[in-house]
């Protein structure tokens, strides 16, 4: 949909909150440890570093060993070794914090789900995008946070291509200037649909929003975490089409013929739900590792009415599948239990169910591409798929 450009001030008159350049680091509490000079004491810093920084288990054990850290820090009662200068007391807190932060940099196996989102891209100078943050409540008064990236380039005659992506909080870190090397002319408008949370994922909210209801149109308990509900995909799709998209079109003009919807895991389910129920809502669909095992393969049943209708024209679908499992068990017992249940329920559908679905849709007349990433885990495919979709959505 094309629309006129509006200023942030005009947007604030709508039923939403617009924050063009909020700096999360300025409002986030950071706990620093108190340095102690005793050779027997060691502080554990609660600082969070980017997930790319990793240390080995042996290095971590060495750093956590008080005897290892004590050597440079001689107390007044301890003699200084020959040719060894005592450390400046003003440098002690800095050294302790640095060592402890290295220890904390090693992520636990499950912290890709539970760690904080890296939102620094929203407040730093960016070479390709200008970012805006929209807080919008849906028809059920549930809050959503939309991160909008507008390319720093002259808009095409028909408007920018647009990429609507789920799990928006988790995707921000992949847009850092030192990571995103594409020029703005080769990028789409970004509509990253997330939630007002400090974490990468709001697992309860996405479990509801991204999944269809049962065959009677009612909500149902989540198969992996029964205290969560499934079944909110229909109102969530209406929210995107009738509340989010109009606000985007007030910010920037987009090309109605170049609209991509991307989702991973449960988000991939939502992509398929949208394709099967409102195929003309987008022109390109990307389902990365869709959870086809969900509710014992219910989405495969929901696909059947789609096959009884003529195939929509001028649409394309990409289905991607990971090919390897992460053998690390989460340290968190709750996450470990969820993973065990997930491994059990995935057996409800054949291992090649995604490939089979792609082939059926291709035979039905849809433009379908199937990608199998043999060397990627389920979580690793989120990164790979999104980064690959970015330039494709701009074409």
C-alpha positions in Angstrom: 0.0 0.0 0.0 1.3 3.4 -0.9 0.9 6.3 1.5 2.1 9.8 2.2 5.1 10.6 4.5 4.2 11.9 7.9 6.4 13.5 10.5 6.9 12.0 13.9 4.8 14.8 15.4 1.9 13.8 13.2 2.3 10.2 14.2 2.1 11.1 17.9 -1.5 12.3 17.4 -2.4 8.7 16.5 -3.2 6.0 19.1 0.5 5.0 19.5 3.7 6.1 20.9 6.5 7.1 18.5 10.1 7.1 19.8 12.5 7.9 17.0 15.8 7.5 18.8 15.4 6.0 22.3 18.7 4.8 23.8 18.0 1.7 25.8 21.4 1.8 27.3 20.5 5.0 29.1 17.5 3.5 30.9 18.8 0.0 31.4 20.2 -0.9 34.8 23.8 -2.2 34.8 25.0 -3.9 37.9 28.7 -3.6 38.5 30.6 -5.7 41.0 32.4 -4.2 44.0 36.1 -4.8 43.6 37.8 -6.5 46.6 41.6 -6.6 47.1 41.5 -9.9 49.1 43.3 -12.7 47.3 40.6 -15.1 48.3 37.7 -13.1 46.9 36.4 -12.9 43.4 33.6 -10.8 42.1 31.2 -12.0 39.3 30.3 -9.1 37.1 26.7 -9.0 35.9 27.6 -7.3 32.7 26.2 -8.5 29.3 28.4 -8.6 26.3 27.5 -9.3 22.6 26.8 -13.0 22.0 29.7 -13.3 19.6 32.2 -13.1 22.5 32.9 -16.6 23.7 35.5 -18.2 26.0 36.3 -21.8 26.4 35.3 -23.8 29.5 39.0 -24.1 30.5 39.4 -20.3 30.2 36.3 -19.7 32.2 37.4 -22.0 35.0 40.8 -20.3 35.1 39.2 -16.9 35.4 36.9 -18.0 38.1 39.7 -19.5 40.1 40.5 -17.0 43.0 44.1 -18.2 43.0 44.5 -17.3 39.4 43.2 -13.8 39.8 45.0 -13.2 43.1 48.5 -13.3 41.7 48.7 -9.7 40.4 46.8 -8.3 43.5 49.2 -8.5 46.4 47.8 -7.2 49.7 49.8 -5.1 52.1 50.6 -8.1 54.3 52.0 -10.0 51.3 55.6 -9.4 50.1 56.1 -8.3 46.6 58.0 -10.8 44.4 61.4 -9.9 43.0 61.1 -7.7 40.0 57.3 -7.6 40.4 55.7 -4.2 40.8 52.5 -3.9 42.9 49.4 -3.0 40.9 48.1 0.6 41.0 45.0 0.4 43.3 43.1 2.6 40.9 43.5 0.0 38.1 42.1 -2.8 40.3 38.4 -2.3 39.7 38.9 -2.0 36.0 41.0 -5.2 35.8 38.5 -7.1 37.9 35.5 -5.9 35.8 37.3 -6.8 32.6 38.2 -10.3 33.7 34.7 -10.9 35.0 33.1 -9.6 31.9 35.1 -12.1 29.8 33.7 -14.9 32.0 30.1 -13.6 31.6 30.6 -13.4 27.8 30.3 -17.1 27.4 26.6 -17.7 26.8 24.7 -20.7 28.2 23.3 -23.0 25.5 19.7 -21.6 25.9 20.5 -18.0 26.3 19.6 -17.2 22.7 16.1 -17.3 24.0 16.5 -15.8 27.4 19.2 -13.2 26.9 18.5 -9.5 26.4 17.9 -8.0 23.0 20.8 -5.8 21.7 18.9 -2.6 20.7 21.9 -0.3 20.4 21.3 0.0 16.7 18.3 2.1 17.4 20.4 4.9 19.0 23.6 4.9 17.1 24.4 6.6 13.8 23.6 4.2 11.1 25.0 4.2 7.5 21.9 2.7 5.9 18.8 3.2 8.0 16.9 5.7 10.0 15.0 3.9 12.8 11.7 4.7 14.4 9.9 2.9 17.2 6.1 2.6 17.3 4.2 1.2 20.3 0.7 0.1 19.2 -2.0 -1.8 21.0 -4.0 -4.4 19.1 -7.8 -4.8 19.3 -7.4 -6.9 22.5 -5.4 -4.1 24.1 -2.2 -6.1 24.0 0.9 -4.0 23.4 3.3 -4.5 20.5 6.5 -2.7 19.6 7.3 -2.1 16.0 10.8 -1.1 14.9 10.8 0.7 11.5 13.9 1.1 9.4 13.8 3.5 6.5 16.6 3.3 4.0 18.8 6.4 3.6 18.2 6.5 -0.1 16.0 8.2 -2.6 12.7 6.4 -2.7 11.9 4.6 -5.9 9.0 5.9 -8.0 6.6 3.4 -6.7 7.9 3.4 -3.2 10.3 1.3 -1.2 10.0 -2.5 -1.0 9.0 -3.5 2.5 10.0 -6.5 4.7 7.7 -7.3 7.5 9.6 -9.6 9.9 8.4 -11.3 13.1 10.5 -11.6 16.3 11.6 -8.0 15.7 13.4 -7.6 19.0 15.8 -10.5 18.2 16.6 -9.2 14.7 17.9 -5.7 15.7 21.4 -7.0 16.4 21.8 -8.2 12.9 21.5 -4.7 11.6 24.5 -3.2 13.3 26.5 -1.0 11.0 29.6 -3.2 11.2 27.5 -6.2 10.2 25.2 -4.8 7.6 27.4 -4.0 4.6 24.7 -3.5 1.9 24.2 0.1 0.6 20.8 1.6 1.4 19.8 1.5 -2.2 19.8 -2.3 -1.9 17.7 -2.5 1.2 13.9 -2.6 1.9 11.9 -0.7 4.5 12.1 -2.8 7.6 9.0 -3.4 9.7 10.3 -5.5 12.6 7.3 -6.6 14.7 8.1 -7.2 18.3 7.0 -6.6 21.9 7.8 -4.1 24.7 10.3 -6.4 26.3 14.0 -6.2 27.1 14.5 -9.8 25.9 15.0 -11.1 22.4 11.7 -13.0 22.5 8.4 -12.7 24.4 7.8 -16.4 24.3 4.3 -16.4 25.7 3.1 -13.6 23.4 4.6 -15.1 20.2 3.1 -18.6 21.2 -0.3 -16.9 21.0 0.1 -14.5 18.1 1.9 -16.8 15.7 -0.3 -19.9 15.9 -3.7 -20.6 14.5 -6.7 -21.6 16.6 -8.1 -25.2 16.7 -10.5 -26.4 14.1 -13.4 -25.0 16.0 -11.8 -21.5 16.0 -10.9 -21.6 19.7 -7.6 -21.1 21.6 -5.8 -24.1 23.0 -2.8 -24.9 25.3 0.6 -24.7 23.7 2.0 -28.2 23.1 5.4 -27.4 24.5 4.4 -25.1 27.4 0.8 -25.8 28.4 0.5 -22.6 30.5 0.8 -20.6 27.3 -2.1 -20.3 24.8 -2.1 -20.9 21.1 -4.7 -19.6 18.6 -4.2 -15.8 18.1 -3.0 -15.8 14.5 -6.3 -14.5 12.9 -6.5 -11.3 15.1 -2.7 -10.8 14.9 -2.9 -10.8 11.1 -5.7 -8.2 11.2 -3.5 -6.2 13.5 -0.6 -6.2 11.0 -2.8 -5.4 8.0 -5.2 -2.8 9.5 -3.2 -1.2 12.3 0.5 -1.6 11.6 0.6 -1.2 7.8 -1.4 2.1 7.8 1.1 3.6 10.3 4.0 2.5 8.1 2.4 4.1 5.1 2.2 7.4 7.0 5.9 7.2 7.7 7.2 6.2 4.3 5.8 5.3 0.9 6.1 1.5 0.1 5.5 -0.4 -3.1 2.3 -2.6 -2.7 3.8 -5.0 -5.2 6.9 -5.7 -3.2 5.8 -6.7 0.3 7.6 -9.6 2.0 6.5 -11.4 5.2 9.3 -13.3 7.1 9.0 -15.6 10.1 11.0 -18.3 11.9 9.8 -21.4 13.8 6.4 -20.4 15.2 6.8 -17.3 13.0 7.2 -19.6 10.0 3.8 -21.1 11.0 2.3 -17.6 10.9 3.8 -17.0 7.4 2.0 -20.2 6.2 -1.2 -19.2 8.0 -1.2 -15.9 6.2 -0.4 -17.5 2.8 -3.2 -20.0 3.2 -5.8 -17.5 4.4 -4.9 -14.1 3.0 -2.5 -14.8 0.1 -2.8 -11.4 -1.4 -1.7 -9.6 1.8 1.9 -10.0 0.7 3.8 -10.8 -2.5 6.7 -12.8 -1.1 6.5 -15.2 1.8 9.5 -16.7 3.7 8.9 -19.5 6.2 12.2 -20.4 8.0 12.1 -23.7 9.7 8.3 -23.6 10.2 7.2 -25.7 13.2 5.1 -28.1 11.1 5.1 -30.5 14.1 2.9 -28.0 16.0 -0.3 -29.6 17.4 0.6 -32.9 15.7 0.8 -31.5 12.2 -2.3 -29.4 12.3 -0.9 -26.8 9.9 -0.7 -29.4 7.2 -4.4 -30.1 7.6 -5.1 -26.3 7.4 -3.3 -26.3 4.1 -5.8 -28.5 2.4 -8.4 -25.8 1.5 -5.7 -23.8 -0.1 -5.1 -26.7 -2.6 -8.7 -26.8 -3.5 -8.6 -23.1 -4.7 -6.9 -21.8 -7.8 -3.3 -20.8 -7.0 -2.7 -17.1 -6.5 -0.7 -15.3 -9.1 2.4 -13.2 -8.7 3.3 -14.7 -5.4 6.4 -16.5 -4.2 7.2 -18.7 -1.2 10.5 -19.8 0.3 10.5 -22.6 2.8 13.8 -23.2 4.6 14.8 -26.1 6.8 17.7 -26.6 9.2 19.7 -29.8 9.1 21.4 -30.4 12.4 20.6 -30.4 16.1 22.3 -28.5 18.8 23.4 -31.3 21.2 24.0 -28.9 24.1 21.4 -29.2 26.8 20.1 -26.0 28.3 21.3 -25.3 31.8 17.9 -24.0 32.8 15.7 -27.1 33.8 12.6 -25.5 32.4 14.2 -24.9 29.0 15.7 -28.4 29.0 12.2 -29.8 29.6 10.7 -27.8 26.8 13.5 -29.0 24.5 12.8 -32.6 25.4 9.1 -32.2 24.7 10.0 -30.5 21.4 12.2 -33.4 20.3 9.3 -35.7 21.1 6.5 -33.8 19.3 8.6 -33.3 16.2 8.2 -36.9 15.4 4.5 -36.3 14.7 5.4 -35.4 11.1 7.9 -36.9 8.7 11.4 -35.3 8.8 11.0 -34.1 5.2 7.5 -32.6 5.8 8.7 -29.1 4.9 10.1 -30.4 1.6 7.0 -32.3 0.8 4.8 -29.3 1.5 7.0 -27.1 -0.8 6.7 -29.7 -3.6 2.9 -29.9 -3.3 2.6 -26.1 -3.4 4.9 -26.0 -6.4 2.8 -28.6 -8.2 -0.3 -26.6 -7.3 1.2 -23.7 -9.4 2.8 -21.5 -6.7 6.4 -20.2 -7.2 8.2 -22.1 -4.5 11.8 -22.3 -3.5 13.0 -24.9 -0.9 16.3 -24.4 0.9 17.9 -27.1 3.1 20.7 -25.8 5.3 22.3 -29.1 6.3 24.9 -27.4 8.6 22.6 -25.1 10.5 20.7 -25.6 13.7 17.2 -24.4 14.2 18.4 -21.3 16.0 21.2 -20.7 13.5 18.8 -20.6 10.7 17.1 -17.6 12.1 20.2 -15.5 11.5 21.1 -17.0 8.1 17.5 -16.7 6.8 16.9 -13.1 7.9 20.3 -11.9 6.6 19.7 -13.6 3.3 16.1 -12.3 3.0 17.1 -8.7 3.5 18.6 -8.0 0.0 16.1 -10.4 -1.6 13.2 -8.4 -0.3 14.5 -5.3 -1.9 14.4 -6.7 -5.4 
